[in-house]
Amino acid sequence: MLQMRDFERIAVVGASLAGLRGAEELRRAGFGGELTLVGAESHFPPIDRPPLSKEVLASQWRLEDARLRLFEELNATTILDDPAAELDLARRTLILTSGRSVRFDGVMIATGAAVRHLRCPGADLSGVMYFRGPEDCLALVARLAEGPRIVIVGAGFIGSEIAAVCRGRGVAVTMIDAASLPLEPQLGSDIASYVMQQHRRHGVELRTGVGVQAIEGDTRVRQVRLTDGETVPADVVIVGIGVTPATGWLKGSGVALDDGVSCDQHCRALGVDDVVAAGDVASWLNPAYGRTMRVEHWTNAVEQAEYAARSLLGDPGPGYSSVPFFWSDQYDMHLQSAGIRGEVDEIADGSFDTGKVVVESRIGDEVVGVLAINWRGRFQRLRRALTSAVMASPRP
Ligand SMILES: Cc1cc2nc3c(=O)[nH]c(=O)nc-3n(C[C@H](O)[C@H](O)[C@H](O)COP(=O)(O)OP(=O)(O)OC[C@H]3O[C@@H](n4cnc5c(N)ncnc54)[C@H](O)[C@@H]3O)c2cc1C
């Protein structure tokens, strides 16, 4: 049992993955006071996001199948569909968009990230879509049934997963990315090249090294004009150009904001007391690497939220050290990555020819990252070894 802070009321802002897991951990760690969970969305328990661009979009799962499970009795007041608009730390009060107020002694910020919007002429035409939550997914499933010509702007993980599902459904896809080799920063050049080859092999018209000049049409999308002057016909444009941390409601609160909520190694928000942050919204000093990071992946949202909950309640012990991990599913590829990108990548086992490969990323002699395609067992062993090595020598 922790040495508990004397909090009577805790508010968790953001009722999705990090918020839910953080709230559960507060109860698990023994917090017996009033717990309020504030969410901008109407689903609770929340709908998990990874299946949205995979099984749900492919119509293999219903939305209900993607609902997160509750592992703890929360005994909380849950306020949904009413985003926090202001954090008043002097009055220890949260003001919601409806005007309702919520009193607290401690706060966990778990407001995640929101899609970055395309800014070009025609970006507001009907048929331009974004993909983050359940409603976005259902809207796209409905459009796919019409067999539209799809243009995906951004060949990152979300764009790539959507492209794979659309091709699986026989829909024509053009994917555009300003980078000459999309996903290279995340996967390194060998795996990124292989992934892009797979898109082409599955019939995606891939246009790289080119941007979007304008989206054209009268009221509905008709075509996308590229920066090289070419046009691509389109009925639907899906924009997947990244996300930004959802911190607008924190302006003026005193919470330090930089790339998200700036936190110390204990996930405590800088500049204020009794506030922690976790998940996509939090940038924190990761002791494992001795530098500030913000991670937009599922496993971090869970682990960081659990840590931040304990940190809010009392002495959290050593800081939140984390070796980033993510996975992605595209076509018949299950991609996994742990650690960070190094300077040189080498195949550790398998080959791209067989579609089963493990790549190690190194700085000098040190392995700093492991990536795998379709090799879960081998990846897990190497991930464990990497995590042990990183944790054994935390950076100052
Ligand atoms: C389609 C999709 C597929 C993904 N696939 C993978 C994958 O395969 N592997 C992987 O590792 N990761 C994946 N991710 C990333 C992973 O889902 C996220 O890292 C994770 O959801 C982050 O959880 P979070 O709770 O921090 O943020 P979010 O899930 O963004 O939740 C934040 C919540 O806060 C709410 N909110 C925002 N502002 C306010 C406010 N002012 N007041 C109250 N509530 C507010 C939001 O509406 C949202 O419900 C995927 C993400 C998406 C969108």
Ligand as a Chemical Component Dictionary entry (heavy atoms), coordinates in Angstrom:
data_LIG
# 
_chem_comp.id                   LIG 
_chem_comp.type                 NON-POLYMER 
_chem_comp.pdbx_formal_charge   0 
_chem_comp.three_letter_code    LIG 
# 
loop_
_chem_comp_atom.comp_id 
_chem_comp_atom.atom_id 
_chem_comp_atom.alt_atom_id 
_chem_comp_atom.type_symbol 
_chem_comp_atom.charge 
_chem_comp_atom.model_Cartn_x 
_chem_comp_atom.model_Cartn_y 
_chem_comp_atom.model_Cartn_z 
_chem_comp_atom.pdbx_ordinal 
LIG C1  C1  C 0 -7.068  4.446  -35.496 1  
LIG C2  C2  C 0 -5.943  4.251  -34.529 2  
LIG C3  C3  C 0 -5.207  3.078  -34.549 3  
LIG C4  C4  C 0 -4.157  2.882  -33.661 4  
LIG N1  N1  N 0 -3.450  1.739  -33.721 5  
LIG C5  C5  C 0 -2.406  1.555  -32.877 6  
LIG C6  C6  C 0 -1.629  0.372  -32.941 7  
LIG O1  O1  O 0 -1.864  -0.504 -33.784 8  
LIG N2  N2  N 0 -0.607  0.225  -32.062 9  
LIG C7  C7  C 0 -0.300  1.180  -31.125 10 
LIG O2  O2  O 0 0.660   1.008  -30.361 11 
LIG N3  N3  N 0 -1.029  2.318  -31.041 12 
LIG C8  C8  C 0 -2.065  2.527  -31.890 13 
LIG N4  N4  N 0 -2.804  3.680  -31.816 14 
LIG C9  C9  C 0 -2.460  4.691  -30.804 15 
LIG C10 C10 C 0 -3.193  4.476  -29.474 16 
LIG O3  O3  O 0 -4.534  4.137  -29.699 17 
LIG C11 C11 C 0 -3.089  5.748  -28.655 18 
LIG O4  O4  O 0 -1.735  5.917  -28.309 19 
LIG C12 C12 C 0 -3.951  5.705  -27.409 20 
LIG O5  O5  O 0 -5.315  5.708  -27.751 21 
LIG C13 C13 C 0 -3.670  6.914  -26.512 22 
LIG O6  O6  O 0 -4.545  6.893  -25.440 23 
LIG P1  P1  P 0 -4.871  8.244  -24.642 24 
LIG O7  O7  O 0 -5.915  7.883  -23.653 25 
LIG O8  O8  O 0 -3.611  8.877  -24.190 26 
LIG O9  O9  O 0 -5.454  9.246  -25.744 27 
LIG P2  P2  P 0 -6.801  9.173  -26.561 28 
LIG O10 O10 O 0 -7.078  7.779  -26.955 29 
LIG O11 O11 O 0 -6.670  10.220 -27.619 30 
LIG O12 O12 O 0 -7.912  9.612  -25.524 31 
LIG C14 C14 C 0 -8.013  10.912 -25.034 32 
LIG C15 C15 C 0 -9.463  11.179 -24.717 33 
LIG O13 O13 O 0 -9.577  12.473 -24.138 34 
LIG C16 C16 C 0 -10.682 13.129 -24.715 35 
LIG N5  N5  N 0 -10.518 14.577 -24.557 36 
LIG C17 C17 C 0 -9.815  15.421 -25.342 37 
LIG N6  N6  N 0 -9.910  16.687 -24.865 38 
LIG C18 C18 C 0 -10.702 16.613 -23.763 39 
LIG C19 C19 C 0 -11.166 17.575 -22.832 40 
LIG N7  N7  N 0 -10.855 18.871 -22.935 41 
LIG N8  N8  N 0 -11.962 17.152 -21.816 42 
LIG C20 C20 C 0 -12.284 15.839 -21.679 43 
LIG N9  N9  N 0 -11.867 14.886 -22.537 44 
LIG C21 C21 C 0 -11.077 15.276 -23.559 45 
LIG C22 C22 C 0 -10.682 12.652 -26.144 46 
LIG O14 O14 O 0 -11.923 12.847 -26.765 47 
LIG C23 C23 C 0 -10.337 11.182 -25.965 48 
LIG O15 O15 O 0 -11.478 10.421 -25.721 49 
LIG C24 C24 C 0 -3.844  3.908  -32.715 50 
LIG C25 C25 C 0 -4.568  5.098  -32.709 51 
LIG C26 C26 C 0 -5.611  5.277  -33.604 52 
LIG C27 C27 C 0 -6.378  6.563  -33.596 53 
# 
loop_
_chem_comp_bond.comp_id 
_chem_comp_bond.atom_id_1 
_chem_comp_bond.atom_id_2 
_chem_comp_bond.value_order 
_chem_comp_bond.pdbx_ordinal 
LIG C1  C2  SING 1  
LIG C2  C3  SING 2  
LIG C2  C26 DOUB 3  
LIG C3  C4  DOUB 4  
LIG C4  N1  SING 5  
LIG C4  C24 SING 6  
LIG N1  C5  DOUB 7  
LIG C5  C6  SING 8  
LIG C5  C8  SING 9  
LIG C6  O1  DOUB 10 
LIG C6  N2  SING 11 
LIG N2  C7  SING 12 
LIG C7  O2  DOUB 13 
LIG C7  N3  SING 14 
LIG N3  C8  DOUB 15 
LIG C8  N4  SING 16 
LIG N4  C9  SING 17 
LIG N4  C24 SING 18 
LIG C9  C10 SING 19 
LIG C10 O3  SING 20 
LIG C10 C11 SING 21 
LIG C11 O4  SING 22 
LIG C11 C12 SING 23 
LIG C12 O5  SING 24 
LIG C12 C13 SING 25 
LIG C13 O6  SING 26 
LIG O6  P1  SING 27 
LIG P1  O7  DOUB 28 
LIG P1  O8  SING 29 
LIG P1  O9  SING 30 
LIG O9  P2  SING 31 
LIG P2  O10 DOUB 32 
LIG P2  O11 SING 33 
LIG P2  O12 SING 34 
LIG O12 C14 SING 35 
LIG C14 C15 SING 36 
LIG C15 O13 SING 37 
LIG C15 C23 SING 38 
LIG O13 C16 SING 39 
LIG C16 N5  SING 40 
LIG C16 C22 SING 41 
LIG N5  C17 SING 42 
LIG N5  C21 SING 43 
LIG C17 N6  DOUB 44 
LIG N6  C18 SING 45 
LIG C18 C19 SING 46 
LIG C18 C21 DOUB 47 
LIG C19 N7  SING 48 
LIG C19 N8  DOUB 49 
LIG N8  C20 SING 50 
LIG C20 N9  DOUB 51 
LIG N9  C21 SING 52 
LIG C22 O14 SING 53 
LIG C22 C23 SING 54 
LIG C23 O15 SING 55 
LIG C24 C25 DOUB 56 
LIG C25 C26 SING 57 
LIG C26 C27 SING 58 
# 
